[in-house]
């Protein structure tokens, strides 16, 4: 068994990371949408968590350089990004009551692996491996497609949390301006499985016995291709008595349940794949178009959704003033950097291969940088394995900046 390398996120290591590797300029471009500072950055809240769990809210900055200077001075264990306010957050105490309100904020989603504990067998709690990451991968694929198709949003940034989850930041102008009520309605529409929901709890998502909403029908067709490998083969979720009893509770036909239970209890070594085939065979005993077959087919679709559909932490998405960890922060428990992820290649992403802060600093030393060299280290990340991840953020920011440029040009023409 491989021995895990000790994680070093000491203040000295973190300060070196902020000074030499953190891509402050890229972060600025992404949040600001333009080269010159705008209210999207200058009125943006930053919150810092310092050593000893000291928490500092309502910080704001005019430039990326100001932010870097403060981060290096405070040397936080992490920092978070909040909304764009009606006034600069640092001036909050001097603003008249009622005049300090959140105006804009990316629409954000948070998917945490612990919410999949009822439906995974390989890990639990804060632990994560390549096998159970398949649930997160499926969630990204479904949400990335459904959000773009249902709401027309285009500027989606996915960021690995550094340990056991993933965050989505949506920067479209329309998404940024959503009110809290609109965010609640949107996330309610997107939520099918509540985090931590018991594996035996039936879904209630159908328009009628025969049909799902169009968005879920598209999702279930994709998830049906993932379900056999992830749930049946890899996780083998129905192998144990508890596992197959949870499955049986979601089947609406009592005679089918009795028959399957008898077969499975008499053959305890029967695999999850075989048990799923048994259920399919039971459905095929009924004539096409019959209510029994229709109900069993619908139940199987619901089961696929239940075990593989994204489990969203709804509270994170509902409020504009919610704070979320900034991309490229370092997770204190793993030492891994919170890196952007390409949703089109999410299947290839391995959380265990994400660079750690210690690894990156070693790569800098190998690259021949001198510790005593004079000057700021704006682009040292280019010499490390952090580069492809910063490139993802830079490309995302460039798209946002190009959209703003085109909007301004259209406004000038209309004048």
Secondary structure as GFF3:
##gff-version 3
##sequence-region A 1 415
A	DSSP	alpha_helix	11	20	.	.	.	ID=ss1
A	DSSP	alpha_helix	24	32	.	.	.	ID=ss2
A	DSSP	alpha_helix	39	42	.	.	.	ID=ss3
A	DSSP	beta_strand	44	50	.	.	.	ID=ss4
A	DSSP	beta_strand	54	59	.	.	.	ID=ss5
A	DSSP	alpha_helix	64	74	.	.	.	ID=ss6
A	DSSP	beta_strand	78	85	.	.	.	ID=ss7
A	DSSP	three_ten_helix	89	94	.	.	.	ID=ss8
A	DSSP	beta_strand	102	104	.	.	.	ID=ss9
A	DSSP	beta_strand	107	112	.	.	.	ID=ss10
A	DSSP	three_ten_helix	113	119	.	.	.	ID=ss11
A	DSSP	alpha_helix	133	151	.	.	.	ID=ss12
A	DSSP	beta_strand	156	160	.	.	.	ID=ss13
A	DSSP	beta_strand	165	170	.	.	.	ID=ss14
A	DSSP	alpha_helix	173	176	.	.	.	ID=ss15
A	DSSP	alpha_helix	180	190	.	.	.	ID=ss16
A	DSSP	beta_strand	193	194	.	.	.	ID=ss17
A	DSSP	alpha_helix	214	227	.	.	.	ID=ss18
A	DSSP	pi_helix	228	234	.	.	.	ID=ss19
A	DSSP	alpha_helix	241	248	.	.	.	ID=ss20
A	DSSP	alpha_helix	254	266	.	.	.	ID=ss21
A	DSSP	alpha_helix	272	284	.	.	.	ID=ss22
A	DSSP	alpha_helix	291	308	.	.	.	ID=ss23
A	DSSP	beta_strand	311	312	.	.	.	ID=ss24
A	DSSP	alpha_helix	314	318	.	.	.	ID=ss25
A	DSSP	beta_strand	324	325	.	.	.	ID=ss26
A	DSSP	beta_strand	340	341	.	.	.	ID=ss27
A	DSSP	three_ten_helix	343	348	.	.	.	ID=ss28
A	DSSP	three_ten_helix	351	353	.	.	.	ID=ss29
A	DSSP	alpha_helix	357	366	.	.	.	ID=ss30
A	DSSP	three_ten_helix	380	383	.	.	.	ID=ss31
A	DSSP	alpha_helix	387	414	.	.	.	ID=ss32
###
